[in-house]
C-alpha cells in the first residue's frame, strides 16, 4: 500500500460520493457504489506500483525521473545497470547526468568495469582530475596489466601531463612491445603534440 494510491482512490471516492448523493440521495447506494469503486481503483494502483518495484531498473528509473536533482537515485540506477552488465546504459547515464565517478567507483569491485567507465570519462573529457587517482590505483593494484596502464597514459595525455604520459607509455611497452594502442599513442604524441587517441576500439570490453 502506498500513499499515492491512497490519494487517487480517496479523490475518486469523494467525487463519486458527492455525485451519487446529489443524484439519488440514497445513502445505501452511495456507500455501496463508492466503496466498490474504492476497492477496484485502489488495488489497480497498488498492483501497478508493485510491478514497478519488482524490477530494480524500472524502480530506480522512476525514482530518478521523480527526483532528477537528487544524486542517490542516479547512483543506484547506474549501479543497477553495472550489476546487470548493461555497461552502455551506465555509460550513457554517466555522460548525460555528469555523475561524480568517485561515488560510483567506491561501490564497484570489478576492475574491468571501472576501467570501462574511466575510458568513457576520458573520451568525453569529463572530470579528468577525478579519473587520475582511480587510474593510478588500478595500475598499482594491477602493475603489469597493459589495459590499465593504457588508461593511465590516456588520462595523463588528456591533462597535458606529457612527462608522466611518456613514462607510462615506456613502461607499457616494456611489458608488451607490440601493444597496439600504446604504440598508436606514442606515434601520435611524437607527431602531433601529445594528442590523445580516443578511438572507439579503446573502449575495450570490460572484464
Helices and strands as residue ranges (DSSP letters): H 3-24, H 27-54, H 56-66, H 71-83, H 87-97, H 101-105, H 111-123, H 128-141, H 146-158, H 162-175, H 180-191, G 200-202
